[in-house]
Amino acid sequence: MGTFRPDLSVLDTGERERAQAFRRERDRSLYEVAHVALRQLLGAELDVDPAGVRLARADCPGCGGPHGRPIVDPRHHPLDLHFSLSHATDTALIALAGRPVGVDVEELPSPEVVSEVATALHPQESTELAALPPSARPAAFARCWTRKEAVLKGTGEGLSAGAATLRVGTGPHPHPVPGWHVTDVPAPPGFAAAVAVSAVAASASIAATPTQGAGPARPRHPSPP
């Protein structure tokens, strides 16, 4: 994590408790850096102090309970702002948008892991993987998995909705997903990342932010057409 020291005072009580629950210092540090960066980005968009950003949970799309995807609490912040956060190993990714959004970053798996879990994908995706040489399968699998996770985070369903029923493709370009714009995101070597933005709203801006090394960068990308 380098020498970057996040301002942990901006985290709320729940975030601090979750951070302390990590057994490994590396995992705890990544969680802290990612969540401080998230609050800084949200605070800038909402024009409030990062510590004053109030978060909540959307209703679960499956059962309607209050344990869906994390959201900016509309009772405290009138701006229609959505976010998604993912982290893996020493890399984190944050997405902000004016409509539902999901993001995922993953470290490339070993060929052995790909062989074990490929059957969990959509049947067409499993066929695509099988047609590739073994050396190309980890990158293709990671592309597919991050796209899938990004969409399911955006809908709030998560992987419980079934990775095998959603087709996003393993190739260099995502397979179209009705109602969503899915885009691969540049990631550090050895990682894959993707963002999915709902196509329902007329416009949105995305801030995809890796928080690897010394601290968060803030590249911004225009909305998909």
C-alpha positions in Angstrom: 0.0 0.0 0.0 3.0 2.3 -0.1 3.2 5.2 2.4 -0.3 6.6 1.8 -2.1 7.1 5.1 -5.9 7.6 4.7 -7.8 9.9 7.0 -9.7 7.3 9.0 -11.7 9.9 10.9 -14.1 10.2 7.9 -15.3 6.6 8.3 -18.4 5.9 10.2 -18.7 3.5 13.1 -19.8 0.6 11.0 -16.9 1.0 8.5 -14.4 1.2 11.3 -15.8 -2.0 12.9 -15.7 -3.8 9.5 -12.1 -2.6 9.0 -11.0 -4.0 12.3 -12.6 -7.3 11.6 -10.0 -8.1 8.9 -7.4 -10.4 10.3 -4.7 -9.5 7.8 -3.2 -6.0 7.9 -3.0 -5.9 4.1 -6.8 -6.5 3.7 -7.6 -4.0 6.4 -5.4 -1.3 4.8 -7.0 -1.8 1.4 -10.5 -1.6 2.9 -9.6 1.6 4.7 -8.0 3.3 1.7 -10.9 2.3 -0.6 -13.6 3.5 1.7 -11.9 6.7 2.6 -11.4 7.4 -1.2 -15.1 6.6 -1.8 -16.1 9.1 0.9 -13.8 11.7 -0.6 -15.3 11.3 -4.0 -18.9 11.2 -2.8 -18.2 14.3 -0.6 -16.9 16.2 -3.5 -19.9 15.4 -5.7 -22.4 16.1 -2.9 -20.5 19.2 -1.7 -20.3 17.9 1.9 -17.5 16.9 4.2 -16.5 13.2 3.5 -17.4 12.3 7.1 -20.9 13.8 6.5 -21.8 11.5 3.7 -24.7 9.3 4.8 -25.0 5.9 3.3 -27.8 3.4 3.3 -29.0 0.2 1.7 -31.4 -0.1 -1.2 -34.3 -2.6 -1.0 -33.3 -6.1 -2.0 -34.6 -6.8 -5.5 -35.3 -10.3 -4.5 -37.2 -10.1 -1.2 -37.7 -6.3 -0.7 -35.7 -6.3 2.5 -33.4 -3.4 3.5 -30.2 -5.2 2.6 -29.7 -4.4 -1.1 -26.8 -2.6 -2.7 -25.2 0.3 -0.8 -26.5 3.7 -1.8 -26.2 7.4 -0.9 -29.0 8.0 1.6 -31.7 10.0 -0.2 -33.2 11.2 3.1 -30.0 13.2 3.6 -28.7 13.9 0.1 -31.2 14.9 -2.6 -28.7 14.5 -5.5 -29.4 11.3 -7.5 -25.9 9.8 -7.1 -25.0 6.1 -7.3 -21.8 4.3 -6.6 -20.1 1.0 -6.6 -16.9 -0.2 -5.0 -14.7 -3.3 -5.5 -11.3 -4.3 -4.3 -8.9 -7.3 -4.8 -5.5 -7.9 -3.4 -3.9 -4.4 -3.5 -6.2 -2.7 -6.0 -9.6 -1.0 -5.6 -12.0 0.4 -8.1 -14.8 3.0 -7.5 -17.6 4.0 -9.9 -19.9 7.0 -9.5 -22.9 7.7 -11.8 -26.2 9.5 -11.9 -28.0 6.1 -12.3 -27.4 2.6 -11.0 -23.9 1.4 -11.5 -21.8 -1.7 -10.7 -18.0 -2.2 -10.8 -15.7 -5.1 -10.2 -12.0 -5.7 -10.2 -10.4 -9.2 -9.9 -6.9 -10.7 -10.0 -6.4 -13.1 -12.9 -7.0 -16.7 -11.7 -4.7 -19.6 -12.3 -5.5 -22.0 -15.2 -6.4 -24.6 -12.6 -9.0 -22.3 -11.0 -10.5 -21.5 -14.4 -11.0 -25.2 -15.1 -12.7 -25.7 -11.7 -15.2 -22.8 -12.0 -15.8 -22.4 -15.8 -19.0 -24.5 -15.5 -20.5 -21.8 -13.3 -20.6 -19.4 -16.3 -23.2 -19.2 -19.0 -23.0 -22.3 -21.3 -22.0 -20.2 -24.3 -19.2 -18.6 -22.2 -18.0 -22.0 -21.1 -17.8 -23.0 -24.7 -15.8 -19.9 -25.6 -13.3 -20.6 -22.9 -12.9 -24.2 -23.9 -12.0 -23.1 -27.5 -9.1 -21.0 -26.2 -5.6 -22.2 -25.6 -5.0 -22.8 -21.8 -2.7 -19.8 -21.5 -5.4 -17.4 -22.8 -8.2 -18.7 -20.5 -7.3 -16.8 -17.2 -7.6 -13.4 -18.9 -10.7 -14.3 -20.8 -12.3 -15.8 -17.6 -11.4 -12.6 -15.6 -12.9 -10.4 -18.3 -16.1 -12.4 -18.2 -16.3 -12.6 -14.4 -15.8 -8.9 -13.8 -18.4 -7.9 -16.4 -20.9 -10.4 -14.7 -20.1 -9.1 -11.2 -20.5 -5.5 -12.4 -23.9 -6.0 -13.8 -25.2 -8.0 -10.8 -23.8 -5.4 -8.4 -25.6 -2.7 -10.4 -28.9 -4.5 -10.3 -28.3 -5.3 -6.6 -28.9 -9.0 -7.1 -25.3 -10.2 -6.6 -24.2 -13.6 -7.6 -27.2 -15.2 -5.9 -29.1 -14.3 -9.1 -27.1 -16.9 -10.9 -23.9 -16.4 -12.9 -24.9 -19.1 -15.4 -28.0 -17.2 -16.6 -26.3 -13.9 -17.4 -24.3 -13.8 -20.6 -21.6 -11.1 -20.9 -19.0 -12.9 -23.0 -15.4 -13.8 -22.6 -14.0 -12.0 -25.7 -12.4 -8.6 -26.1 -15.8 -6.9 -26.3 -18.7 -7.5 -23.9 -21.8 -9.3 -25.1 -24.8 -6.9 -25.0 -26.8 -7.0 -21.8 -30.4 -5.6 -22.1 -30.8 -2.4 -20.0 -27.1 -2.0 -19.3 -23.9 -0.5 -20.8 -21.0 -2.8 -19.9 -17.4 -1.6 -20.4 -14.1 -3.1 -19.6 -11.9 -0.8 -17.5 -8.1 -0.5 -17.7 -6.5 -2.3 -14.8 -3.0 -2.9 -13.4 -1.1 -5.9 -14.9 -2.5 -9.2 -13.6 -6.0 -7.8 -13.0 -9.2 -7.3 -15.0 -12.0 -4.8 -14.3 -15.4 -3.8 -15.7 -18.1 -1.3 -15.1 -21.9 -1.6 -15.8 -24.1 1.4 -16.0 -27.9 1.3 -16.2 -29.2 2.5 -19.6 -32.5 3.8 -18.1 -31.4 7.4 -17.3 -30.7 9.9 -20.1 -27.2 10.7 -18.9 -24.5 10.0 -16.3 -20.9 10.6 -15.6 -18.5 7.8 -14.4 -15.5 8.2 -12.1 -13.5 4.9 -12.1 -10.8 5.2 -9.5 -8.0 2.7 -8.8 -6.6 3.1 -5.3 -3.4 1.2 -5.7 0.0 2.3 -4.4 0.3 5.8 -3.1 -3.4 6.7 -3.2 -6.4 7.3 -5.4 -6.2 8.6 -8.9 -9.4 10.2 -10.4 -9.7 9.5 -14.2 -13.2 10.3 -15.5 -14.9 8.8 -18.5 -17.9 10.0 -20.5 -21.2 8.1 -20.3 -21.7 5.4 -22.8 -23.9 6.4 -25.8 
